[in-house]
Every structure is written in C-alpha cells, then in structure tokens.
Amino acid sequence: MDAWRSFLRAHDTVMRVLDGELREAHDITISEFDVLVQLSRVERGRMRMRDLARATLFSPSGLTRVCERLERLGFVERQPSADDLRGTEAVITRDGAARLRRASETHVGGSAHRSPTC
C-alpha cells in the first residue's frame, strides 16, 4: 500500500506541474491537451465522442465539459457523425492544431522531469 500511495502522490505531482505549465504558457489544461492530442492522431482529426472518452479515460460528462471549453476557444467543433447521425464527433480545428503544436513544445520540454519534487 505504501508503494501504491507513493505512486499516486508522484503521479498527482507530475500532472499538477504539467497542467500548470500548459495553463501558464498556453491557457489550456492537461485534460484539454490530451483531447487535442487524441484528435490529432486520427484520420481527418475527428473522433466519435464515445471513442474519444475511452481514449482520454474521461467519463462522457467529463469529456463533454472539456470539449465545451475547447469549442469556446475555437480549438474543437462538435458535429453529427457522418456514419451515424445519432452520434456526435469532435473535430480538431486549425486553431486547435496550431495550439497543440505550440503546447507540445512546452509539454515535451517541460520542467516536470527536472523538478526535484518529482
């Protein structure tokens, strides 16, 4: 149990540092960054919301909240599914792809791996 708790504390610390860096430099959260990453990795930058929820490990309602903010920022659009009009797809926009590119530099070069607290 001690090892498990230590792992969870370390994970929480790393995620807080990464989230703080992305918020400060790019005004996006680590959760929003994850959504943009997942969308950037699929064909046409679009994914059904249920599949995106699985890929990001969010609950459906949690993903909806993240996508709502990304929509307000102009980084994601939600559209009816081309294959099944009952479903909804999230689509990364040009602005979203550009923000992801800039944020990726911060994320990859971030200080979390150099921090003595991690």
Contact map, one row per residue, 1 for C-alpha under 8 A:
1111100000000000000000000000000000000000000000000000000000000000000000000000000000000000000000000000000000000000000000
1111110000000000000000000000000000000000000000000000000000000000000000000000000000000000000000000000000000000000000000
1111111000000000000000000000000000000000000000000000000000000000000000000000000000000000000000000000000000000000000000
1111111100000000000000000000000000000000000000000000000000000000000000000000000000000000000000000000000000000000000000
1111111110000000000000000000000000000000000000000000000000000000000000000000000000000000000000000000000000000000000000
0111111111000000000000000000000000000000000000000000000000000000000000000000000000000000000000000000000000000000000000
0011111111100000000000000000000000000000000000000000000000000000000000000000000000000000000000000000000000000000000000
0001111111110000000000000000000000000000000000000000000000000000000000000000000000000000000000000000000000000000000000
0000111111111000000000000000000000000000000000000000000000000000000000000000000000000000000000000000000000000000000000
0000011111111100000000000000000000000000000000000000000000000000000000000000000000000000000000000000000000000000000001
0000001111111110000000000000000000000000000000000000000000000000000000000000000000000000000000000000000000000000000000
0000000111111111000000000000000000000000000000000000000000000000000000000000000000000000000000000000000000000000000000
0000000011111111100000000000000000000000000000000000000000000000000000000000000000000000000000000000000000000000000011
0000000001111111110000000000000000000000000000000000000000000000000000000000000000000000000000000000000000000001000001
0000000000111111111000000000010000000000000000000000000000000000000000000000000000000000000000000000000000000000000000
0000000000011111111100000000000000000000000000000000000000000000000000000000000000000000000000000000000000000000000000
0000000000001111111110000000000000000000000000000000000000000000000000000000000000000000000000000000000000000011000000
0000000000000111111111000000010000000000000000000000000000000000000000000000000000000000000000000000000000100111000000
0000000000000011111111100000110000000000000000000000000000000000000000000000000000000000000000000000000000000000000000
0000000000000001111111110000100000000000000000000000000000000000000000000000000000000000000000000000000000000000000000
0000000000000000111111111000000000000000000000000000000000000000000000000000000000000000000000000000000001100100000000
0000000000000000011111111111110000000000000000000000000000000000000000000000000000000000000000000000001001100000000000
0000000000000000001111111111110000000000000000000000000000000000000000000000000000000000000000000000000000000000000000
0000000000000000000111111110000000000000000000000000000000000000000000000000000000000000000000000000000000000000000000
0000000000000000000011111110000000000000000000000000000000000000000000000000000000000000000000000000001001000000000000
0000000000000000000001111111000000000000000000000000000000000000000000000000000000000000000000000010011000000000000000
0000000000000000000001111111100000000000000000000000000000000000000000000000000000000000000000000000000000000000000000
0000000000000000000001100111110110000000000000000000000000000000000000000000000000000000000000000000000000000000000000
0000000000000000001101100011111110000000000000000000000000000000000000000000000000000000000000000000000000000000000000
0000000000000010011001100001111111000000000000000000000000000000000000000000000000000000000000000000000000000000000000
0000000000000000000000000000111111100000000000000000000000000000010000000000000000000000000000000000000000000000000000
0000000000000000000000000001111111110000000000000000000000000000011001000000000000000000000000000000000000000000000000
0000000000000000000000000001111111111000000000000000000000000000000000000000000000000000000000000001001000000000000000
0000000000000000000000000000011111111100000000000000000100000000000000000000000000000000000000000000000000000000000000
0000000000000000000000000000001111111110000000000001000100000000001000000000000000000000000000000000000000000000000000
0000000000000000000000000000000111111111000000000000000000000000000000000000000000000000000100011001000000000000000000
0000000000000000000000000000000011111111100000000000000000000000000000000000000000000000000000000001000000000000000000
0000000000000000000000000000000001111111110000000001001100000000000000000000000000000000000000000000000000000000000000
0000000000000000000000000000000000111111110011100001000000000000000000000000000000000000011100000000000000000000000000
0000000000000000000000000000000000011111111010000000000000000000000000000000000000000000000100001000000000000000000000
0000000000000000000000000000000000001111111010000000000000000000000000000000000000000000000000000000000000000000000000
0000000000000000000000000000000000000111111111100000000000000000000000000000000000000000000000000000000000000000000000
0000000000000000000000000000000000000001111111000000000000000000000000000000000000000000000000000000000000000000000000
0000000000000000000000000000000000000000011111000000000000000000000000000000000000000000001000000000000000000000000000
0000000000000000000000000000000000000011111111100000000000000000000000000000000000000000001100000000000000000000000000
0000000000000000000000000000000000000010011111110000000000000000000000000000000000000000111100000000000000000000000000
0000000000000000000000000000000000000010010011111011000000000000000000000000000000000000111000000000000000000000000000
0000000000000000000000000000000000000000000001111111000000000000000000000000000010000011110000000000000000000000000000
0000000000000000000000000000000000000000000000111111100000010010000000000000000000000011110000000000000000000000000000
0000000000000000000000000000000000000000000000011111110000010000000000000000000000000000000000000000000000000000000000
0000000000000000000000000000000000000000000000111111111000000000000000000000000000000000000000000000000000000000000000
0000000000000000000000000000000000100110000000111111111100000010000000000000000000000000010000000000000000000000000000
0000000000000000000000000000000000000000000000001111111111110010000000000000000000000000000000000000000000000000000000
0000000000000000000000000000000000000000000000000111111111100000000000000000000000000000000000000000000000000000000000
0000000000000000000000000000000000000100000000000011111111000000000000000000000000000000000000000000000000000000000000
0000000000000000000000000000000001100100000000000001111111000000000000000000000000000000000000000000000000000000000000
0000000000000000000000000000000000000000000000000000111111100000000000000000000000000000000000000000000000000000000000
0000000000000000000000000000000000000000000000000000111111111110000000000000000000000000000000000000000000000000000000
0000000000000000000000000000000000000000000000000000110011111110000000000000000000000000000000000000000000000000000000
0000000000000000000000000000000000000000000000001100100001111111000000000000000000000000000000000000000000000000000000
0000000000000000000000000000000000000000000000000000000001111111100000000000000000000000000000000000000000000000000000
0000000000000000000000000000000000000000000000000000000001111111110000000000000000000000000000000000000000000000000000
0000000000000000000000000000000000000000000000001001100001111111111000000000000000000000000000000000000000000000000000
0000000000000000000000000000000000000000000000000000000000011111111100000000000000000000000000000000000000000000000000
0000000000000000000000000000000000000000000000000000000000001111111110000000000000000000000000000000000000000000000000
0000000000000000000000000000001100000000000000000000000000000111111111000000000000000000000000000000000000000000000000
0000000000000000000000000000000100100000000000000000000000000011111111100001000000000000010000000000000000000000000000
0000000000000000000000000000000000000000000000000000000000000001111111110000000000000000000000000000000000000000000000
0000000000000000000000000000000000000000000000000000000000000000111111111000000000000000000000000000000000000000000000
0000000000000000000000000000000100000000000000000000000000000000011111111111000000000000000000000000000000000000000000
0000000000000000000000000000000000000000000000000000000000000000001111111111110000000000000000000000000000000000000000
0000000000000000000000000000000000000000000000000000000000000000000111111110000000000000000000000000000000000000000000
0000000000000000000000000000000000000000000000000000000000000000000011111111000000000000000000000000000000000000000000
0000000000000000000000000000000000000000000000000000000000000000000001111111100000000000000010110000000000000000000000
0000000000000000000000000000000000000000000000000000000000000000000001111111100000000000000111111010000000000000000000
0000000000000000000000000000000000000000000000000000000000000000001001101111110000000000011110010000000000000000000000
0000000000000000000000000000000000000000000000000000000000000000000000100111111000000000011110000000000000000000000000
0000000000000000000000000000000000000000000000000000000000000000000000100001111100000001111000000000000000000000000000
0000000000000000000000000000000000000000000000000000000000000000000000000000111110000001111000000000000000000000000000
0000000000000000000000000000000000000000000000000000000000000000000000000000011111011111100000000000000000000000000000
0000000000000000000000000000000000000000000000010000000000000000000000000000001111111111100000000000000000000000000000
0000000000000000000000000000000000000000000000000000000000000000000000000000000111111000000000000000000000000000000000
0000000000000000000000000000000000000000000000000000000000000000000000000000000011111000000000000000000000000000000000
0000000000000000000000000000000000000000000000000000000000000000000000000000000111111110000000000000000000000000000000
0000000000000000000000000000000000000000000000000000000000000000000000000000000111111111000000000000000000000000000000
0000000000000000000000000000000000000000000000000000000000000000000000000000000110011111000000000000000000000000000000
0000000000000000000000000000000000000000000000011000000000000000000000000000000110011111100000000000000000000000000000
0000000000000000000000000000000000000000000000011000000000000000000000000000011110001111110000000000000000000000000000
0000000000000000000000000000000000000000000001111000000000000000000000000000011110000011111000000000000000000000000000
0000000000000000000000000000000000000010000001111001000000000000001000000001111000000001111100000000000000000000000000
0000000000000000000000000000000000000010000111100000000000000000000000000001111000000000111110000000000000000000000000
0000000000000000000000000000000000010011000011000000000000000000000000000011100000000000011111011000000000000000000000
0000000000000000000000000000000000000000000000000000000000000000000000000111100000000000001111111000000000000000000000
0000000000000000000000000000000000000000000000000000000000000000000000000010000000000000000111111100000000000000000000
0000000000000000000000000000000000000000000000000000000000000000000000000110000000000000000011111110000000000000000000
0000000000000000000000000000000000010000000000000000000000000000000000000111000000000000000111111111000000000000000000
0000000000000000000000000000000000010001000000000000000000000000000000000010000000000000000111111111100000000000000000
0000000000000000000000000000000000000000000000000000000000000000000000000000000000000000000001111111110000000000000000
0000000000000000000000000100000000000000000000000000000000000000000000000010000000000000000000111111111000000000000000
0000000000000000000000000000000010011000000000000000000000000000000000000000000000000000000000011111111100000000000000
0000000000000000000000000000000000000000000000000000000000000000000000000000000000000000000000001111111110000000000000
0000000000000000000000000100000000000000000000000000000000000000000000000000000000000000000000000111111111000000000000
0000000000000000000001001100000010000000000000000000000000000000000000000000000000000000000000000011111111100000000000
0000000000000000000000000000000000000000000000000000000000000000000000000000000000000000000000000001111111110000000000
0000000000000000000000000000000000000000000000000000000000000000000000000000000000000000000000000000111111111100000000
0000000000000000000011001000000000000000000000000000000000000000000000000000000000000000000000000000011111111100000000
0000000000000000010011000000000000000000000000000000000000000000000000000000000000000000000000000000001111111100000000
0000000000000000000000000000000000000000000000000000000000000000000000000000000000000000000000000000000111111100000000
0000000000000000000000000000000000000000000000000000000000000000000000000000000000000000000000000000000011111110000000
0000000000000000010010000000000000000000000000000000000000000000000000000000000000000000000000000000000011111111100000
0000000000000000110000000000000000000000000000000000000000000000000000000000000000000000000000000000000000001111111000
0000000000000100110000000000000000000000000000000000000000000000000000000000000000000000000000000000000000000111111001
0000000000000000000000000000000000000000000000000000000000000000000000000000000000000000000000000000000000000111111001
0000000000000000000000000000000000000000000000000000000000000000000000000000000000000000000000000000000000000011111101
0000000000000000000000000000000000000000000000000000000000000000000000000000000000000000000000000000000000000011111111
0000000000000000000000000000000000000000000000000000000000000000000000000000000000000000000000000000000000000000011111
0000000000001000000000000000000000000000000000000000000000000000000000000000000000000000000000000000000000000000001111
0000000001001100000000000000000000000000000000000000000000000000000000000000000000000000000000000000000000000001111111
